[in-house]
Amino acid sequence: MPHQLKLVEKYLLHRKSPSLLYNNLHNFGDDSFLYVSGNTVFRNNPDVKNFLSIASYSEQVIYCHAAFLPMYGNVVAIVNQRSMDLYITNKNCVSLVYNKHSLTRSVEASKCVTFCLDKTGMICVFIGTSTGDLIYAEFNLSDVGGRKTSLVPKGCTNMHKMRSITALDASYDHFPSPVSVVSGDNGGNVVLWDKNRKLYRFISSCDSESEYTTAVKICGEGMLAAVSFGNGKIVLYCMTTGSKSVEICAHARCINAMACFHGPNIQGMGDLLATASEDGTVQLFNVVQSDGEVVAFVRWLANIELNDILPTGLCFNESGETLALTCYDTPLIYVYKISEL
């Protein structure tokens, strides 16, 4: 039997309004969190354990992604009904407004966003839309501190055949994989994109029960794509061949959120993968990529049993020592300790 993770900390949210947005929690460095609720994005102050607004809109926030990028610091991309806003080191905010560009089909097109850093130091932004378009834009280091306030799409392609893109993740440039972006849609299909943003592999839905992709995480040093589905399954795909490596029946119901820590952590573990589901549980796995005949090894490490609570967000801290969790209609962020496993 797996271990039960130990609850070690609680953070009181800035406001008590519940967030039904899934994947609503992100690591923001120095044991800070980024949390999305309604039309506002909050960042916590670890010293005093309170939350402050960093962005607020007149309409609902649809999706948010945050990551630390060398040369830039903490970068946040926020998707709302009218635009995608990119916040860089709290100094710059550049926006891609949908209805100003012919590449975007509707004002409410955007569903999810991710970004990465290329070899030249440019931020590459990828936006998935409800019409199946993958929109690409870029931001240069030279624009930091300047007067640039808008992003212009550099390209757009529709390999999802008009199915809504529901999940995205981008690879680190130093990973050896030929794939830079992975996208999933509401039909359970997965698309692997190469470093030139061209189609690398199209992976059809595993079965008729897969429903839709709820999250995508690139792991295993960029050689594996972990995809979660509405039926509670996780599938690990080999990034070079597009073949299914491992299928995990992780949950009894829809997976609401997934988080990945790129190892090793302080205990020398490989990548850590955590999932939260409508079945009221959180599962933690150790994923190790292999160059042998078996592409990946997966070990079930621990779980969290929640009593009549719907989990909505997950994230690891910078060192992989803790796992943070948000739940619907609960004004708290729960922090669980991993380092004692």
N, C-alpha and C positions, 0 to 999 in steps of 0.2 A: 504494500500500500504506500502511496506517496505521502510526503510530509504535508502537514497543514502549516501554511505560512503564518508567522507571528505578527500581529498588529502592534506597531511600535509608535505610531504618531497619527494625529488627526489635525487637519487644518480646517478652520471655519471659513466658509466661502463668504465673499463680500456681500452677497445678497442671497435670499433664500428661494428665489424663483427656480423651479426645477429646469433642468436641461434635458430635452429628449433627443438632442443631437448626439449621434454615436461618434466614436473616435474624437471626443471633445477635450482630451487632455494631452499635453505635450511637455516634454522636458525643455527647460529654458536655461540650463546651466546653473552652476552653484546651488544645486538643490532647489531651484525655482521651478514653478509650474506655469504653464499657460493654459487657461481654462476658458471654454466658450459656453455662454449661456444666453439664449435669446438673441438680442441684437448687439451684444457686448462681448469683447474679449478682455479677459482679466489676466494680470500677472501677480503672483504672490511675492511678498517680502518675507524671506525665510527667518529673519531676525525677530520680527514682531508677529509673524504668522497671520497677516491680513492680506487682502487682495485689492489691487488698484486697477482701474480701467486703463487700458492702453489704446483701445479703439472702440467707438460706439457708432451705430448706424440707425437710420430711421426704419430700416427693414431687417429681417432676420439674417443672421450669419448662417450661411449654408455649409461652409467647410473652412477649416483652418489647418495650416501646416507650419511647423517651426523647426529650425535646425541651426546648429552652429557651423559657420563656414569660415575657414581660414581667410584672413585679409579683410573680412567683413564683420565678423562677430555674429551675434544672434540675428537671424533673419526670420521674418514672419510673413507668410502669405495668407491673406484672408479673402474668402470668396463670399460675396453677397449677391443680391439679386440684380445689381446694376454693373458691378465691376469686380475685378480682382486687384486687390491692393497689396503691394509689396513694401513692407517696412524693413529698413536696413539700419541697424545700430541706433534705433530711436531718433535718427537725424533726418532720414529721407523717407518719403512715402511716394512711390510711383504707382500709377494706376493704369490698368487696361480696361477701358470702358467698352462694354460689348457692342452697343448700338452705333459706335463710331466707326466700326470696321466691317467690311463686307465678309470677312472670314468668319464672323460670328453670326449665327442664324437667328438668334432671338435674344431679347433683353435678359431673359431668365435662363440663358444657355448653360452657364457654368455649374458643375456639380462637385468637382474636386480639383485639387491642385497639388503639385509637388515641384521641387526644384533641386538642382545640384550644381556643382562647380566644375567647369571644364578645365583643360590643361592651360588655357590662356588666362585663367582667373575670372572668367565671365560667369555670371549666374544664369543658368539655363532654366527657364520656367515652362512647365507643362500643365495645361489646363484641359481637363476632361469635361465634356458637355453632355447634355441630355439628348442631343441628336447624334451622338457617337463620334463627334469630331475631337481630335487631339490637336490643340492649338499650342504653338511654340512661340515663346518670346525670350528676349535676353536683356541682361543689364550688365554694364561694364563697370569695373572698379573706378575708372576715371569719372564716372557720373556721381560717385559718392561726394556729398557736400556741394554739389552743383545745383543748377536750377531745373534739372530734368524732372518733370512731374508726370510723365505718361510713358506707357509701354506700347510699342507697336508690334502686332503679331508678325512674325517672320515666316510663318508657314502654318498650314492646316491640312490634315488628312483624315479620312474616315475609313478605317479598316474594321470598325465594329459594325458596319453595315446598318447604321441608323439606330443601333441599340445604345441606350444610355450608359455612359461610362460611370461606374460607381466606385472605382478604386484605382489608385495610382501610387507608384513609388519609383524613385530614381536612384540609380547606382552611383557610388563614389567613383570618381574617375580613375583612382589607382587600382580598383578591382580588375582582375585579369579577364573578366567575362566580356564577350563581344556585345552584350546587351546593356543598354543604358537606362531604359525605361520599361516598366511592366504596367499594363493597364488591364482592368477587368470590367465586364459589363453586366447588365441586369439579366442577361441570358446565360450567364455562367461561362462565357467565352473569355479567353485570356490572350493578349497580344504582347509579344516581345519585340521591342524596338532596338535597332542597333545604334551605334554611337553617332551615326549620321542622320538619325531620326527616320530611318527607313524600316519597313517591315522586315523583321528577322524570322519570326515564327508566329503563325496563327494557330492557337490551340482551341479546338472546339470544346464545347461543354462536355464534361465528363459523362454525365448521364442526365436523364430528364428530371431527376430529383435535385439537381444541383442548385436550382433556383437562380440566385444571383450572387455575384461576388460582393462581399461586404468590406474586405480589406486586402491589401497586397503589401508584403514586406520582402525586400531583397535581403538574403542572408547567405551564410556559408561562403564568406569572402567574395560575394557577388556571383557565385556559381549556382545558387538556388533561389527560386521564387516561391515564397510561402503565400498561398492564396486561401482565404477563408470564405465560406459560403453560407447561404441562408439555411441550409439543412444541418448545420453544426459540424461540418467536416472541414479539415484543413488538408490541402494538397500541396506537396512540395514538387516543383517542376525543375528539371535540369535545364539550366539557361543555355547550354550549348546545343542541345538536341531538341528541347521542347517536350521531352518525354516525362511522364509521371514517374517520380522517384519513390515517393512515400504518400500514402493516404492515411490520415488519422481521423478516427471517429471521436472527436474531442468533446462534443456536446450533444445534448438531446434536442436542442432548439437552435434558433438563429444565433450566429456569432455577431455580437454587436461591435466589438472592438478588438484590435490586435496590436501588440507592441513588440519590437525587436531590439535587443541589445547586441551590438556587434562585439563579440568577445575577443580575447579572453577577459573575464572579470578577475577580481582579486583572488578567487579560488582556482584560477586556471581553467575554468569551464570555457567551452566554445560559445557560440551564439546562444542567447536565451530568447525564447519565443513565448509570449503570454497571450492568452485569449480570454475574453469575457463574453458570456452568453445570456440569452433570455431564460435559460434554465436555472439561473441564479448561482452559477459557479464560475470560478476563474481557474484556468489550467496553466501550468508552467512547464515548458519543455526545454531540454538541452538539444541543440541541433549542431551536428558536426559534419562538415562537408568532407568527402573522401575522393581520392583520385583513382580508387580501385573499381572493381566491378560493381560494388554497392556504392551508389552516388552519395547517399546521406545516411547518417545514423541519428536516430531520435530517441531520447530517453525522457520519460515522464518523471518530473522532479517533485512537483508539489501542486496543491490546489487550495482554493479558498471556497468555503461553503457559506453562501449568503442566505439569510432567512427572509424570504418574501421581499427581496430587494432586487431591482433591475439594474445591473451594471451598465454603464454607458461609455466609460473611457478608461484607458490604461496608459501608463508610461513608466519606463525605467529611469533611475537617476543616472548621472554621468558615469559612475563607476560600476553599475550593475549590481549594487549592494541592496537596493530597495526597489519595490514595485508600488506605484501609486494607483489608486482606483477611485473613480467617481461613480455615483449611482443616481438614478432618477429620483426626484422628490426628496433628496437628502442633501442638506447644505454643508456637506463635509467632503474633504478629500482624505481617504484612508491610505496610510503608508505601511507596507508590510516589509519585513526584513527577509532578504534572500541569503545573506552572507553566512548564515548558520547552517545551511543545508549541507 
